[in-house]
Structures are given as structure tokens and as C-alpha cells.
């Protein structure tokens, strides 16, 4: 059996994708940057960088499957061009290496941020969306990277695209922005909340969805991998019920969050230290990121569990970390 290459296997979602592949008996080759490692999994590691095309050709050589999970996921960067080099150019480099290597299937991990979501409505894969609707450099870079993946699919490379929503669960080592909600709640660092909404899904279900997309996804198609649409207030209520701690009751007006984001991001520009409240995150929070995973259910057999289960697993993991 040829190995499956997983980029980003040292990170949250990539680690779980590598775990799912190992559980199915696949040898896994993990592309990692110098100094990174993949904890507690029996995988082969190769050092490389998405910006280094030669390292990607070496990594892909001999692989049958490629799962491109890695991304530069930052809501603020002192040098925004770095996001485009990793997310857009890096995706092009990896897909070209995969094409040259003759891989059997590529699963590209996009984001729900690239899905069209009408104001006050539910988003899906078929709604039109444009680069102009992307708030901030992270979302713009991922939108352009998704266009690269679609371009390769149209050119004959067997690429399937998945659009995960907000993953929650164990092994969120950084943590992600969604995991940070859980951490801040546990630490008592969330005295108030704003009126926003996320689609919460267990990271284990997203990883399983990657495998289902590999098995059943149609070339050039996009599949939302999500579970439950919840307001931030509902997420905090779930956390309160899981932990027995009180949920914050004060809702901040969006204008207050906007001003805080402006000040925090401006100060980051002076100090070079990431802002506590990135302006890009504030802009993203203005629209509830609510979507349906019906297409993935219908075509892939994707059946995610409840959001509360994912939040409980995250609480347990962060509390023990």
C-alpha cells in the first residue's frame, strides 16, 4: 500500500486526519517544518515547506493519496504576504508536485470562510461568493487557494475540496480561535460576549469527513464539514452546563468590539505582538457563519455528532493539558 501524505499533521486537524488514516491501516508520511513533530502517532516524517517546491516533490514521491491540511492560519500577521506565499503559492506547489507524481487522489482542506452566506440565512456550497466578500488576508488567501485547487481539478487532477466549519476537540495544541473560546471560558477570561454565531463540529468528525471525501467525493466538488449552528451565547451556555461554571451574561454592542479591535490591532502594528482582539476576527464575527452540511451527508455519508459532545471533549483535554 502506498503511503498517504498529510501536510499539517503536527497541527490540530492534520493530526486527526493522520490518526484516521493510521486507523485504516495506511502508512502515513507527514510533511513537517524543521523543529516540528507529530506526537503519539506512528508516522514517517519528512521535513519540508509549502514554499519550497523541491521539498514537496520529495515528500509526494511514491504517495498514492495527498491530504493537504496545512495552512498559515492567523487572523493577524505583521507581514500579510506570508499568508499568501504559504496558502496560495504553497497550495499550487503541492498540487503541481502531486500532478507530476501521479497521485490517485488529493483532498484539499479549505474553510467555511470561503462559503457564500447570505445575511440572516444559511450558507451552502452552491451559493455564489467572491473575493470581495472575504474579510481579511487569511480568508482572502484561502479563497485564492481554493480557486487554485479548482483550477487543478478542471485540469484533470483528482482533487476534492472540503470546507470545515469551527472544529472543537482534543489535541488543539495552539489553540485555534475556536479552542481559545473554550480556554478563555475555563480561565474566566470571557466576561462578556457579542452577538455572533458559529457552526461547531467535532474535529474527529471533520477528520472522518476527509476520509469520506477521499472515498466518495466527486472531483472538483466542495463539501462543507460541519454540525450545529449555534450563537456564541449558546456555546457559552453549553460550556457552563459541562463545567458547572457560570456563563457570562453581558452582551457587548458590536461597536464596542469594533473599537477594541481597532485599538488592539493598531497596537500590534507598533509592537509586532499579535493583538488580543484582531480586527479581522471582529469583522468575521459580524456575520453568523451558519451553514448546512446536507451535501456532505447526502454524497459522502457524513454524519457528525452533536456540538456539545465536541465541547465536552475539548473541556476535558484543555483541563488536563
C-alpha positions in Angstrom: 0.0 0.0 0.0 1.4 3.4 -1.0 1.7 6.0 1.8 -0.6 8.9 2.2 1.0 12.3 2.6 -0.6 14.6 5.2 0.5 18.2 5.4 -0.1 19.9 8.7 0.0 16.6 10.7 1.7 18.3 13.6 -1.3 20.6 14.0 -4.8 20.2 15.3 -6.9 19.0 12.3 -3.9 17.4 10.4 -3.1 15.3 13.5 -6.6 13.9 13.5 -6.5 13.2 9.7 -3.3 11.3 10.1 -4.8 9.3 13.0 -7.9 8.4 10.9 -5.6 7.1 8.1 -3.4 5.1 10.5 -6.6 3.5 12.0 -7.4 2.4 8.5 -4.0 0.8 8.0 -2.5 3.4 5.7 1.2 4.2 6.1 1.3 8.0 6.7 4.0 10.4 5.6 3.8 13.7 7.5 5.2 16.8 6.0 6.5 18.9 8.9 8.6 22.1 9.1 12.0 21.9 10.7 11.6 21.6 14.5 8.1 20.2 14.4 7.0 16.7 15.2 3.9 14.5 15.2 3.1 13.3 18.7 1.8 9.8 19.6 1.3 8.6 16.0 3.3 6.0 14.1 4.1 8.1 11.0 7.0 8.8 8.8 8.0 12.5 9.0 9.7 14.4 6.2 10.9 18.0 6.6 9.7 20.5 4.0 7.9 23.7 3.4 5.0 24.6 1.3 7.0 27.5 -0.2 9.8 25.1 -1.2 8.7 23.2 -4.3 11.7 20.9 -4.3 10.9 19.7 -0.8 7.3 19.0 -1.8 8.3 16.9 -4.8 10.4 14.8 -2.5 7.6 14.5 0.0 5.0 13.4 -2.6 7.2 10.9 -4.3 5.7 7.4 -4.1 2.5 8.5 -2.4 -0.9 7.4 -3.5 -3.0 9.9 -1.6 -2.4 13.5 -0.5 -4.3 15.3 2.2 -3.4 19.0 2.1 -4.5 20.2 5.6 -1.7 22.7 6.4 -2.3 26.4 6.2 -1.0 29.6 7.7 -3.9 30.3 10.0 -3.5 33.7 11.5 -6.1 36.5 11.9 -3.2 39.0 12.1 0.2 39.0 10.5 2.8 41.7 10.6 3.7 40.7 7.0 0.4 39.6 5.3 2.3 38.5 2.2 3.5 35.5 4.2 -0.1 34.2 4.3 -0.4 34.3 0.5 3.0 32.6 0.0 2.1 29.7 2.2 -1.6 29.3 1.5 -1.8 30.2 -2.2 1.6 29.6 -3.7 2.1 26.7 -1.3 -1.1 25.0 -2.5 -0.1 25.5 -6.1 3.4 24.0 -5.4 1.9 20.9 -3.7 -0.8 20.3 -6.3 1.8 20.6 -9.1 4.0 18.1 -7.3 1.0 15.8 -6.9 0.2 16.1 -10.6 3.8 15.2 -11.5 3.8 12.3 -9.1 0.6 10.9 -10.5 -1.2 10.6 -7.1 -4.6 8.9 -7.1 -6.5 11.4 -5.1 -5.9 14.8 -3.4 -8.2 16.1 -0.6 -7.7 19.8 -0.1 -8.7 21.4 3.2 -10.4 24.8 2.6 -12.5 26.6 5.1 -16.1 27.6 5.7 -15.0 31.1 5.3 -15.0 30.5 1.5 -18.7 29.6 1.5 -21.3 32.1 0.5 -23.5 33.0 3.4 -26.4 35.5 2.8 -27.2 37.9 5.7 -29.6 36.2 8.0 -29.6 32.9 6.1 -27.8 29.6 5.9 -24.8 29.1 3.6 -24.2 26.1 1.2 -21.7 25.1 -1.4 -23.8 26.3 -4.4 -24.3 30.0 -3.3 -22.1 32.5 -5.3 -19.3 34.1 -3.4 -16.4 36.4 -4.5 -13.0 37.5 -3.3 -14.5 40.9 -2.4 -16.6 39.2 0.3 -13.6 37.8 2.0 -12.8 39.7 5.3 -9.0 40.0 5.8 -5.9 38.4 4.4 -6.4 34.9 5.9 -9.8 34.4 4.3 -8.7 36.1 1.0 -5.6 33.8 0.9 -7.7 30.7 1.5 -10.3 31.8 -1.1 -7.5 32.2 -3.7 -6.0 28.8 -2.7 -9.4 27.2 -3.2 -9.5 28.7 -6.7 -6.1 27.1 -7.4 -7.5 23.7 -6.2 -10.5 24.1 -8.5 -8.2 25.0 -11.4 -6.2 21.9 -10.9 -9.4 19.8 -10.7 -10.6 21.2 -14.0 -7.2 20.4 -15.5 -7.6 16.7 -14.6 -6.0 16.3 -11.1 -8.4 14.3 -8.9 -8.9 17.0 -6.3 -11.8 17.0 -3.8 -12.3 20.1 -1.6 -13.6 20.1 2.0 -14.8 23.2 3.8 -14.6 22.5 7.6 -16.5 24.8 9.9 -15.3 25.5 13.5 -13.5 22.4 14.8 -13.5 21.6 18.5 -12.0 18.8 20.5 -8.8 17.2 21.7 -5.2 17.9 20.7 -5.9 21.6 19.9 -2.3 22.5 20.8 -2.1 26.2 19.8 -5.1 26.6 20.4 -7.3 27.5 17.4 -9.6 30.6 17.7 -12.5 28.2 18.5 -10.4 26.4 21.1 -9.5 29.8 22.5 -13.1 30.3 23.3 -13.0 27.2 25.5 -9.7 28.1 27.1 -10.9 31.7 27.9 -14.1 30.3 29.4 -12.2 27.9 31.6 -9.8 30.6 32.7 -12.6 33.1 33.5 -11.2 35.4 30.8 -14.5 36.0 29.0 -16.6 38.5 31.0 -18.8 39.4 28.0 -19.8 38.2 24.5 -21.0 39.6 21.2 -23.9 38.6 19.0 -22.3 36.2 16.6 -22.6 32.6 15.6 -20.5 29.6 14.5 -21.1 26.1 13.2 -19.5 23.9 15.7 -18.2 20.4 14.8 -16.1 17.7 16.5 -12.6 17.7 15.0 -12.8 13.9 14.9 -15.9 14.1 12.7 -14.0 16.5 10.3 -11.1 14.1 10.1 -13.5 11.3 9.3 -15.1 13.6 6.7 -11.7 13.9 5.0 -11.6 10.2 4.6 -15.2 10.1 3.3 -14.3 12.8 0.8 -11.4 10.8 -0.4 -13.5 7.7 -0.9 -16.7 9.2 -2.2 -16.2 12.8 -3.2 -16.5 14.0 -6.7 -13.6 15.6 -8.4 -13.7 19.4 -8.3 -16.6 19.4 -5.8 -16.7 21.2 -2.4 -18.2 19.7 0.7 -19.0 21.5 4.0 -18.0 19.5 7.0 -19.9 20.9 9.9 -22.5 20.1 12.5 -24.6 22.5 14.6 -25.3 26.2 14.1 -25.0 28.0 17.5 -24.9 31.5 18.7 -21.8 32.4 20.9 -24.3 32.7 23.8 -25.5 29.1 23.2 -21.9 27.9 23.0 -21.1 29.5 26.3 -24.3 28.0 27.9 -23.1 24.6 26.7 -19.7 25.2 28.4 -21.5 26.3 31.5 -23.5 23.2 31.7 -20.5 21.0 31.0 -18.3 22.6 33.6 -20.7 23.9 36.2 -19.3 27.4 35.9 -21.4 30.4 35.2 -21.7 31.7 31.6 -21.1 35.5 31.0 -24.4 37.4 30.8 -23.2 40.7 29.4 -23.6 41.2 25.7 -21.3 43.8 24.2 -22.6 46.0 21.3 -20.7 45.3 18.1 -19.5 48.9 18.0 -17.6 48.3 21.3 -16.0 45.2 19.9 -15.1 47.2 16.7 -13.3 49.9 18.7 -11.5 47.3 20.8 -10.3 45.6 17.6 -9.1 48.8 16.1 -7.1 49.7 19.2 -5.7 46.2 19.7 -4.7 45.7 16.1 -3.2 49.2 15.9 -1.0 48.5 19.0 0.0 45.2 17.4 1.3 47.1 14.4 3.5 49.1 16.8 4.8 46.2 18.9 4.8 43.4 16.4 3.0 41.2 19.0 -0.3 39.6 17.8 -3.4 41.5 19.0 -5.6 40.2 21.8 -8.6 41.3 19.7 -7.6 41.1 16.0 -9.7 43.3 13.7 -10.1 40.6 11.2 -11.8 38.4 13.8 -14.1 41.3 14.7 -15.1 41.7 11.0 -15.7 38.0 10.7 -17.9 38.0 13.8 -20.3 40.5 12.3 -21.9 37.7 10.2 -23.1 34.4 11.7 -21.1 31.7 10.0 -24.1 29.3 9.7 -24.2 26.6 7.0 -25.7 23.3 6.2 -23.7 20.0 5.7 -26.5 18.4 3.8 -24.5 17.9 0.6 -21.7 16.0 2.6 -24.4 13.9 4.3 -26.1 13.0 1.0 -23.0 12.4 -1.1 -20.4 11.3 1.4 -22.4 9.7 4.2 -21.1 12.3 6.6 -22.9 12.0 10.0 -21.4 14.3 12.6 -22.2 14.1 16.3 -23.6 16.9 18.5 -21.6 20.0 19.2 -22.0 19.5 23.0 -20.0 16.3 22.7 -17.2 18.1 20.9 -17.2 20.9 23.5 -17.1 18.4 26.3 -14.1 16.6 24.8 -12.3 20.0 24.4 -13.0 20.9 28.0 -11.6 17.6 29.2 -8.5 17.9 27.0 -7.7 21.5 27.9 -8.3 20.9 31.6 -5.8 18.0 31.5 -3.2 19.7 29.3 
